[in-house]
């Protein structure tokens, strides 16, 4: 079995994970998680979403959280080596990120997102695919002028929760467009668990044939049907070296109900049970890679500690098997 011996892993618990929760996660808890991620060795994480908090009040504390992170006594001295990302789907959010960056507390990197499905694109952004690309052509140079890196995500690569099957070749074309427009890297996302390992291997092999720079590509999987780690393995075998996940496998569609109040979110849920959807579980992915002899550049035991605390923050048991069963012992006993 051939696979890379060293990978980069980003954590997206506080943004993609917590956006799915129907209770507001206290700012202090979000800050604690971000600080601990830095101390565990993570160099990349998504901290918040700078979009309109009326639709997603989980991120009403975005400015406060970013300011408190920048001034954290625990990790302030380490943040020069860390990339802090904020999601910015539309123009106002991008402008907000730029102003915050110029004031000294904003994100190092923003995320803009295109879907290969027209219906998914319009539901997420209110724009068509071509309208969205045109918007980003205007705003990406402004971000670069402000010293902000840009991630261009491509979603619904293997299928859309609204339209169903999609053409993987479209995602390759969109990746080239993102990079030609000045994006620093591209996230390749399965947003509803439609990806199967065979098609994952095929897609990432196609991708690296077309754009042979694995450091520019990020692997993003959901666990809806239980294929998450199988898809990670298929990605490794294809040669992918850059991954992201959430503690406990949290995440999914933004909640449309927060702390007892109905909100718009992104509309009706596309799943039946909110506890059965989410992203690849960070703890399990890191432990698996560690067992395979892959250097994750992370403190594995600390990752498990963070995972246990995230369960307490959310108030329920999450989906990490490694939290339940622990790591495999490194030394033989009973001899």
C-alpha positions in Angstrom: 0.0 0.0 0.0 1.4 3.3 -1.1 0.6 6.6 0.8 2.4 9.8 2.0 4.4 9.5 5.2 3.6 13.0 6.3 0.3 15.0 6.1 -1.1 18.4 7.1 -4.3 18.4 9.0 -6.6 21.4 9.6 -9.4 21.5 12.2 -12.8 23.0 11.4 -14.7 22.1 14.6 -15.4 25.7 15.8 -16.9 26.8 12.4 -18.1 23.8 10.5 -18.7 21.6 13.5 -20.5 24.1 15.8 -22.6 25.6 13.0 -24.6 22.4 13.1 -25.4 22.7 16.8 -28.9 23.8 17.9 -27.5 25.4 21.1 -25.3 28.5 21.1 -21.8 27.4 22.1 -20.3 30.0 24.5 -17.6 32.2 23.1 -15.3 31.1 26.0 -15.7 27.5 24.9 -14.9 28.3 21.3 -11.8 30.2 22.4 -10.7 27.3 24.6 -11.0 24.9 21.7 -9.0 27.2 19.4 -6.3 27.7 22.0 -6.0 24.0 22.6 -5.8 23.3 18.9 -2.8 25.6 18.6 -1.2 23.8 21.6 -1.8 20.4 20.0 0.1 21.5 16.9 -2.6 22.5 14.5 -1.4 25.1 12.0 -4.7 25.6 10.2 -8.2 26.0 11.6 -11.5 27.7 10.8 -12.5 30.0 13.6 -15.8 31.5 12.5 -18.2 32.7 9.8 -18.3 36.4 9.0 -21.7 36.2 7.3 -24.9 37.8 8.5 -25.5 36.4 12.1 -29.3 36.8 11.7 -29.3 33.6 9.7 -26.6 31.9 11.6 -26.5 33.3 15.2 -23.9 30.7 16.2 -21.4 33.2 14.8 -22.8 36.4 16.3 -19.7 36.4 18.4 -17.3 36.3 15.4 -15.6 39.7 16.0 -15.2 39.1 19.7 -13.8 35.6 19.2 -11.2 36.7 16.7 -10.1 39.6 18.9 -9.9 37.4 22.0 -7.9 34.8 20.1 -5.4 37.4 18.9 -4.9 38.6 22.5 -4.8 35.2 24.1 -2.0 34.9 26.6 -1.9 31.1 26.0 -1.2 31.2 22.3 -0.6 34.8 21.1 3.1 34.0 20.8 2.4 31.0 18.6 -0.1 32.6 16.1 2.5 33.8 13.6 2.9 30.2 12.6 -0.9 29.5 12.4 -3.4 30.3 9.7 -6.7 31.5 11.1 -9.6 31.1 8.6 -13.0 32.7 8.5 -15.8 31.7 6.1 -17.0 34.6 3.9 -19.6 33.5 1.4 -20.7 36.9 0.2 -19.3 40.4 -0.4 -20.2 42.0 2.9 -18.5 39.2 4.8 -15.3 39.5 2.6 -15.3 43.3 3.2 -15.8 42.6 6.9 -12.7 40.3 6.9 -10.6 42.9 5.1 -11.5 45.6 7.5 -10.8 43.4 10.5 -7.4 42.3 9.0 -6.4 46.0 8.5 -7.3 46.6 12.1 -4.9 43.9 13.2 -7.3 41.2 14.5 -8.9 39.7 11.3 -8.4 36.3 9.7 -5.3 35.3 7.9 -7.3 33.4 5.3 -10.9 33.5 4.1 -13.0 30.8 2.4 -15.3 31.3 -0.6 -17.3 28.4 -2.0 -18.5 27.3 -5.4 -20.8 24.2 -5.9 -20.8 22.1 -9.0 -24.6 21.9 -8.5 -26.5 25.1 -9.5 -29.2 24.4 -7.0 -26.8 24.0 -4.1 -24.9 27.1 -5.2 -28.0 29.3 -5.2 -29.2 27.9 -1.8 -25.8 28.6 -0.2 -25.0 32.0 -1.8 -28.1 33.4 -3.5 -26.1 33.6 -6.7 -25.7 31.4 -9.8 -22.4 29.7 -10.4 -21.2 32.3 -12.9 -22.4 35.2 -10.8 -20.4 33.9 -7.9 -17.2 33.4 -9.9 -17.7 37.0 -11.2 -18.1 38.3 -7.6 -14.9 36.5 -6.5 -12.9 37.9 -9.5 -13.6 41.3 -8.0 -12.9 40.5 -4.4 -9.9 38.1 -4.4 -7.5 40.9 -5.5 -8.8 43.1 -2.7 -8.1 40.3 -0.2 -4.6 39.9 -1.5 -4.0 43.6 -1.2 -5.0 43.4 2.5 -2.6 40.4 3.1 -5.4 37.8 3.3 -5.0 34.4 1.7 -8.0 32.9 -0.1 -9.3 29.3 -0.2 -11.7 28.5 -3.0 -13.8 25.5 -2.0 -15.4 23.2 -4.6 -18.4 21.4 -3.2 -20.9 18.7 -4.3 -18.1 17.0 -6.2 -19.5 13.5 -5.8 -23.2 14.4 -5.5 -25.7 17.1 -4.3 -28.2 16.7 -1.6 -30.7 18.6 -3.8 -30.0 17.5 -7.3 -28.3 14.1 -6.8 -25.3 12.9 -8.9 -22.8 15.4 -10.3 -20.0 15.2 -12.9 -16.6 15.0 -11.2 -14.9 16.6 -14.2 -16.7 19.9 -13.5 -14.9 20.1 -10.1 -11.5 19.8 -11.9 -12.5 22.7 -14.2 -13.6 24.8 -11.2 -10.4 24.1 -9.3 -8.4 25.4 -12.3 -10.6 28.5 -12.3 -10.0 29.1 -8.6 -6.2 28.8 -8.9 -6.2 31.0 -12.1 -8.2 33.7 -10.1 -5.5 33.8 -7.4 -6.7 31.4 -4.7 -3.9 30.0 -2.6 -5.5 26.6 -2.1 -8.7 24.7 -2.9 -10.8 22.6 -0.6 -12.4 19.6 -2.4 -15.6 18.8 -0.5 -18.1 16.0 -0.2 -20.9 18.0 1.6 -23.4 15.2 2.2 -21.6 11.9 2.3 -22.2 11.0 -1.4 -18.6 10.0 -2.0 -17.6 6.4 -2.2 -14.0 5.2 -1.9 -13.6 4.1 -5.6 -14.8 7.5 -6.9 -12.7 9.3 -4.3 -9.6 7.6 -5.6 -10.6 8.3 -9.2 -11.3 12.0 -8.5 -8.1 12.7 -6.6 -6.0 10.8 -9.1 -7.6 12.9 -11.9 -7.0 16.0 -9.8 -3.3 15.3 -9.2 -2.8 14.4 -12.9 -4.3 17.8 -13.9 -2.8 19.9 -11.1 0.1 18.0 -9.6 0.5 20.1 -6.4 -1.0 18.2 -3.5 -0.1 21.1 -1.1 -2.7 23.2 -2.9 -5.5 20.7 -2.4 -7.5 20.0 0.8 -9.6 16.8 1.4 -13.0 17.4 3.1 -15.4 14.5 3.8 -18.7 13.9 5.5 -19.5 10.7 7.3 -23.2 10.4 6.6 -23.0 6.9 5.4 -20.1 5.7 7.4 -17.5 5.9 4.6 -15.4 8.7 5.9 -12.2 6.9 6.9 -12.4 4.6 3.9 -12.5 7.8 1.8 -9.5 9.2 3.7 -7.6 6.0 3.0 -8.5 6.2 -0.7 -7.3 9.8 -0.7 -4.0 8.8 0.9 -3.5 6.1 -1.7 -4.2 8.7 -4.5 -1.4 10.9 -3.0 -3.3 13.6 -1.1 -1.5 15.1 1.8 -3.8 17.9 3.2 -6.9 17.0 5.3 -9.4 18.6 7.5 -12.0 17.2 10.0 -13.9 18.0 13.2 -13.7 16.8 16.7 -16.3 14.1 17.3 -17.4 14.2 13.7 -19.5 17.3 14.4 -20.9 19.4 11.6 -23.2 19.6 8.6 -25.8 22.0 7.5 -26.1 25.2 9.5 -28.7 24.9 12.2 -32.1 26.5 11.6 -32.9 26.5 15.4 -30.6 28.0 18.0 -31.1 28.0 21.7 -34.9 27.7 21.5 -35.3 30.2 18.6 -36.1 29.3 15.0 -33.7 30.9 12.5 -33.3 30.8 8.7 -30.0 28.9 8.5 -29.8 27.6 5.0 -33.4 26.3 5.1 -34.9 22.9 5.7 -32.5 20.2 6.8 -31.5 17.7 4.1 -31.1 14.9 6.6 -33.5 12.9 8.8 -31.5 12.7 12.0 -29.0 15.5 13.1 -27.0 13.0 15.2 -26.3 10.8 12.1 -24.6 13.3 9.9 -21.3 15.2 10.2 -17.7 15.3 9.1 -14.9 12.7 9.4 -14.1 12.4 13.1 -10.8 14.1 13.8 -9.7 11.8 16.6 -10.2 8.6 14.7 -8.5 10.0 11.6 -5.5 11.1 13.5 -5.2 7.9 15.4 -5.5 5.8 12.2 -2.9 7.8 10.5 -0.6 7.6 13.5 -1.0 3.8 13.5 -0.1 3.8 9.8 3.2 5.5 10.5 2.1 8.8 9.0 3.5 11.9 10.6 0.4 14.1 11.4 2.6 16.8 13.1 0.1 16.7 16.0 0.1 15.7 19.6 -2.2 12.7 19.3 -2.9 12.3 23.0 -3.8 16.0 23.2 -6.1 15.7 20.2 -8.0 13.0 22.2 -8.1 15.3 25.2 -9.7 18.1 23.1 -12.2 15.6 21.7 -13.3 14.5 25.2 -13.8 18.2 26.2 -15.8 18.9 23.0 -18.2 16.2 24.0 -18.7 18.0 27.3 -19.1 21.3 25.6 -21.8 19.9 23.3 -23.4 18.0 26.2 -23.5 14.6 24.6 -21.5 11.6 23.4 -20.2 12.2 19.9 -19.0 9.8 17.2 -15.3 9.2 18.0 -14.5 5.5 18.5 -11.0 6.5 19.6 -12.5 8.5 22.5 -14.5 5.5 23.6 -11.8 2.8 23.2 -8.5 4.7 23.4 -5.4 4.3 21.3 -3.7 1.0 20.5 -1.0 0.3 23.1 2.5 1.0 21.8 4.3 -1.6 23.8 3.6 -5.3 24.2 2.6 -6.5 27.7 2.4 -9.8 29.5 5.8 -11.1 28.3 
